[in-house]
Amino acid sequence: MSKYIEPLSATLNGISQVNFLQNPGFGLMIVVGLLFVDVYMAISVLLASLISYLIARVLYDDDFAMTGLAAFNSVLLVLMVEAFLGGFSSILYVIPATMIVMAIQHLSKVLLEKVNLAYFSIPTVLATYLMLFIHQIWPGVFFSDQLSFKLTGAFDGLDFSFGNHFFISASELYLQGTLLFSLVLILAFIIFEKDYLLYLVCAYFFSIAIFYVLGFAFPLDVMGFTTFNIVLTMMALKAFGFLPMNKEIILKLFLVTLAVIITKFILDYLLGLIGLPSIVLPFIVVTECVLISRNLKQARQVEV
C-alpha cells in the first residue's frame, strides 16, 4: 500500500469505527456529512483520527493501527466537544485533547484486557471529565464558549431533529446541517451496512415509545443523547455477535433500549449529585454487563 494511501485509509477507518465498522468509504461519507454540519468539525475529526493513527503506529503494531480502533475514542471525543460542549477554542487543541485520550486509552487497554474486558468509550469519558475539570480552573483553555449543558447530568440545548437520533451530530445551532448529515449517514449505511438501519430505526421508535409509557414530556432535551447511547450499545453488541438477525431480534433490541434508558436515568441522578454528565457511560455499563455475563456463562460451561 502506498505510503500516502495507508495513513488516509487508516484515518478514515478510525472515523468509521465510531459506528463499529472498519470501512474507509464509510468514514469518508461521515466526513462529507459533517461538512454540512460544520467544516471545523470535519477537519477536527480528520485531525484527531490521523494523530491517533500515528500514535498507534508507535504504541501498537501496524495492523492494529490500520484498523482504526485506536482512533475510536479520539473521534468520539471531538464529536462530543464540537456538538455539545461549544467546540474547542482552537483547532490546535484537538492535538492535546487527542493525546490525552490516547494516553488514557492505552492505560485502559492494558488494565482491562487483563480482566478480559473491552475499554470501549471509557477513555472518552475520562478525558472529557479531565477537560471539564481543567475548564473549571482555567475557563477557555479547551472550550471556546460556555458549556452548552449544565453539569448535572442532563444536557440542554439539544434539538429533536432527525439527525440526533441516528448519530451524535450537532446541537440546535446546526438544525439544517443535522438533517443533511443524517441523510448522508443513512445513505452510507444503505451502501455499506444495510442491517444497521434496523438498529437505528428500532432505537429511535423504541425510545419514543418507552418515554411515552414512562410519562415523560415529548420532546425531551436528553432524548437525542439517550438514543445515541442506545445506538452505540446496539452496534457494539452486534459487533460482538450478541444481536444476530433472527426471529427474536426485535425483542432483543427493545430490551437493549429499555436497559440503556434505565441505566442513563440512574447514572444521570448519581453523577448529577457531583455535577458530572453521564455522557456515554450508559452504553459502556450495559455493554460491559453483557460481556461479563457471557464470560461468566462460558466459565460455567468450561467447569461443567
Salt bridges, closest charged atoms under 4 A:
GLU6 OE2 - ARG57 NH1 3.05
ASP62 OD1 - ARG57 NE 2.80
GLU113 OE2 - LYS109 NZ 3.07
GLU193 OE2 - LYS238 NZ 3.76
GLU248 OE1 - LYS252 NZ 3.93
ASP268 OD2 - LYS264 NZ 2.71
